[in-house]
Amino acid sequence: MHSYTNRLRYDVACLISDLKHIETFQLLRKPQLEQHGLELLDVVDIILEVEKKYGVEITDDLPVFTIHDFAHIIEVQSLRQAS
């Protein structure tokens, strides 16, 4: 499961990199989105893309401040859908 989580983190970093033109390695090194100057509207854009790509729903009550947060949400919802 650990390698799946790492792969999700990498995939999310690549998605954000493509959307916001930030180097993937920078996102992985500093996973806090605010460290890259991303604001609320940027995060909303990312949420919409993650929801579309992974078929998950990220509600307002779920914290998404880091790449790890996105990977965790995707992982948990994927496991629920598989059950």
Phi and psi restraints in degrees (value plus and minus 20) as a CYANA .aco file:
   2 HIS   PHI     -80.5   -40.5
   2 HIS   PSI     -62.2   -22.2
   3 SER   PHI     -88.1   -48.1
   3 SER   PSI     -52.1   -12.1
   4 TYR   PHI     -83.7   -43.7
   4 TYR   PSI     -63.5   -23.5
   5 THR   PHI     -83.3   -43.3
   5 THR   PSI     -64.0   -24.0
   6 ASN   PHI     -82.0   -42.0
   6 ASN   PSI     -59.4   -19.4
   7 ARG   PHI     -84.9   -44.9
   7 ARG   PSI     -61.2   -21.2
   8 LEU   PHI     -81.9   -41.9
   8 LEU   PSI     -63.2   -23.2
   9 ARG   PHI     -79.9   -39.9
   9 ARG   PSI     -63.6   -23.6
  10 TYR   PHI     -84.4   -44.4
  10 TYR   PSI     -65.7   -25.7
  11 ASP   PHI     -81.6   -41.6
  11 ASP   PSI     -62.5   -22.5
  12 VAL   PHI     -85.1   -45.1
  12 VAL   PSI     -61.0   -21.0
  13 ALA   PHI     -81.2   -41.2
  13 ALA   PSI     -60.4   -20.4
  14 CYS   PHI     -84.9   -44.9
  14 CYS   PSI     -62.2   -22.2
  15 LEU   PHI     -80.9   -40.9
  15 LEU   PSI     -66.8   -26.8
  16 ILE   PHI     -85.3   -45.3
  16 ILE   PSI     -59.6   -19.6
  17 SER   PHI     -77.6   -37.6
  17 SER   PSI     -66.8   -26.8
  18 ASP   PHI     -84.4   -44.4
  18 ASP   PSI     -61.3   -21.3
  19 LEU   PHI     -92.2   -52.2
  19 LEU   PSI     -62.3   -22.3
  20 LYS   PHI    -133.9   -93.9
  20 LYS   PSI     -15.7    24.3
  21 HIS   PHI      36.6    76.6
  21 HIS   PSI      30.2    70.2
  22 ILE   PHI    -140.0  -100.0
  22 ILE   PSI     116.5   156.5
  23 GLU   PHI     -79.1   -39.1
  23 GLU   PSI     115.7   155.7
  24 THR   PHI     -76.9   -36.9
  24 THR   PSI     -65.4   -25.4
  25 PHE   PHI     -83.1   -43.1
  25 PHE   PSI     -51.5   -11.5
  26 GLN   PHI     -87.0   -47.0
  26 GLN   PSI     -60.8   -20.8
  27 LEU   PHI     -85.6   -45.6
  27 LEU   PSI     -57.6   -17.6
  28 LEU   PHI     -92.2   -52.2
  28 LEU   PSI     -55.8   -15.8
  29 ARG   PHI     -91.3   -51.3
  29 ARG   PSI     -59.1   -19.1
  30 LYS   PHI    -144.4  -104.4
  30 LYS   PSI      69.1   109.1
  31 PRO   PHI     -94.3   -54.3
  31 PRO   PSI     -32.0     8.0
  32 GLN   PHI     -90.6   -50.6
  32 GLN   PSI     101.8   141.8
  33 LEU   PHI     -82.6   -42.6
  33 LEU   PSI     -56.3   -16.3
  34 GLU   PHI     -86.1   -46.1
  34 GLU   PSI     -42.8    -2.8
  35 GLN   PHI     -86.3   -46.3
  35 GLN   PSI     -34.4     5.6
  36 HIS   PHI    -128.2   -88.2
  36 HIS   PSI      -6.7    33.3
  37 GLY   PHI      57.1    97.1
  37 GLY   PSI      -5.3    34.7
  38 LEU   PHI     -98.8   -58.8
  38 LEU   PSI     115.0   155.0
  39 GLU   PHI    -129.6   -89.6
  39 GLU   PSI    -197.9  -157.9
  40 LEU   PHI     -74.7   -34.7
  40 LEU   PSI     -65.6   -25.6
  41 LEU   PHI     -83.9   -43.9
  41 LEU   PSI     -55.8   -15.8
  42 ASP   PHI     -82.8   -42.8
  42 ASP   PSI     -63.6   -23.6
  43 VAL   PHI     -85.3   -45.3
  43 VAL   PSI     -58.5   -18.5
  44 VAL   PHI     -81.4   -41.4
  44 VAL   PSI     -63.5   -23.5
  45 ASP   PHI     -77.6   -37.6
  45 ASP   PSI     -64.2   -24.2
  46 ILE   PHI     -84.9   -44.9
  46 ILE   PSI     -64.6   -24.6
  47 ILE   PHI     -76.6   -36.6
  47 ILE   PSI     -66.9   -26.9
  48 LEU   PHI     -81.1   -41.1
  48 LEU   PSI     -61.3   -21.3
  49 GLU   PHI     -88.5   -48.5
  49 GLU   PSI     -60.6   -20.6
  50 VAL   PHI     -84.2   -44.2
  50 VAL   PSI     -63.3   -23.3
  51 GLU   PHI     -80.2   -40.2
  51 GLU   PSI     -63.5   -23.5
  52 LYS   PHI     -87.3   -47.3
  52 LYS   PSI     -65.0   -25.0
  53 LYS   PHI     -89.4   -49.4
  53 LYS   PSI     -60.3   -20.3
  54 TYR   PHI    -124.5   -84.5
  54 TYR   PSI     -24.2    15.8
  55 GLY   PHI      45.1    85.1
  55 GLY   PSI      15.2    55.2
  56 VAL   PHI    -132.7   -92.7
  56 VAL   PSI     147.1   187.1
  57 GLU   PHI    -139.8   -99.8
  57 GLU   PSI     103.6   143.6
  58 ILE   PHI    -129.2   -89.2
  58 ILE   PSI      84.1   124.1
  59 THR   PHI    -102.6   -62.6
  59 THR   PSI     146.5   186.5
  60 ASP   PHI     -81.7   -41.7
  60 ASP   PSI     -43.6    -3.6
  61 ASP   PHI    -105.4   -65.4
  61 ASP   PSI     -24.3    15.7
  62 LEU   PHI    -112.0   -72.0
  62 LEU   PSI     105.2   145.2
  63 PRO   PHI     -95.3   -55.3
  63 PRO   PSI     110.3   150.3
  64 VAL   PHI    -153.0  -113.0
  64 VAL   PSI      67.7   107.7
  65 PHE   PHI    -131.9   -91.9
  65 PHE   PSI     -35.3     4.7
  66 THR   PHI    -158.0  -118.0
  66 THR   PSI     147.0   187.0
  67 ILE   PHI     -81.5   -41.5
  67 ILE   PSI     -57.2   -17.2
  68 HIS   PHI     -81.3   -41.3
  68 HIS   PSI     -57.9   -17.9
  69 ASP   PHI     -80.7   -40.7
  69 ASP   PSI     -66.2   -26.2
  70 PHE   PHI     -81.4   -41.4
  70 PHE   PSI     -66.2   -26.2
  71 ALA   PHI     -81.3   -41.3
  71 ALA   PSI     -61.5   -21.5
  72 HIS   PHI     -83.3   -43.3
  72 HIS   PSI     -65.3   -25.3
  73 ILE   PHI     -81.1   -41.1
  73 ILE   PSI     -65.8   -25.8
  74 ILE   PHI     -81.3   -41.3
  74 ILE   PSI     -65.4   -25.4
  75 GLU   PHI     -82.1   -42.1
  75 GLU   PSI     -68.5   -28.5
  76 VAL   PHI     -83.5   -43.5
  76 VAL   PSI     -66.2   -26.2
  77 GLN   PHI     -89.2   -49.2
  77 GLN   PSI     -53.5   -13.5
  78 SER   PHI     -84.6   -44.6
  78 SER   PSI     -60.8   -20.8
  79 LEU   PHI     -86.1   -46.1
  79 LEU   PSI     -58.5   -18.5
  80 ARG   PHI     -85.2   -45.2
  80 ARG   PSI     -62.1   -22.1
  81 GLN   PHI     -87.0   -47.0
  81 GLN   PSI     -50.5   -10.5
  82 ALA   PHI     -96.0   -56.0
  82 ALA   PSI     -40.7    -0.7
